[in-house]
Amino acid sequence: MKTLLLTLGLSLLAALRAQTLPVGDEENQDASGTWYLKATAADKEIPWTKLESVSVTPMTIKTLAGGHLEVTFTVLIGGQCRQISTVLEKTAEPGRYTAHGGKHEVQVLKSQDEDHYILYCEGDMHGQQMRMAKLVGRYPEVNVDALQEFEQVAAARGLNADNIFIPKQREACSPGSD
């Protein structure tokens, strides 16, 4: 579960900036900051999506030298809130990042709706390949147009759009509140 949450968060945040390809500080500021996980779809069952009251906290991205990204988020593990931070490495291919020594790859797709991205992630999780798409946005509220586009992209990538998970948003991690 801890690895799954880490993978979700890392791939999400790493990919946010890939679509715009950094050229100067102005583009870096577009991806840096706070992002919210709006929806998730995967080719395999994600155990925590069966929970009725799963909630997520915002993630932060900081652009580093060379276009790499530092991704920071908080997860509730074993009843304790833990801050996790990692660096996502920019690849030579535009719109792609890697994490965990290349075990996870993220492709960033700019949504037609402003302030949203769709992140398509592939990687190894507990010895199995997993594919996942995530909708992220600048604001916690659900955007119907962005969600509809996400459903179409998920289906086009062979993910089950019927199993899209929409987490509840919260501003901070607090044990015992899920």
Disulfide bonds with the S-S distance in Angstrom:
Cys81-Cys173 2.18
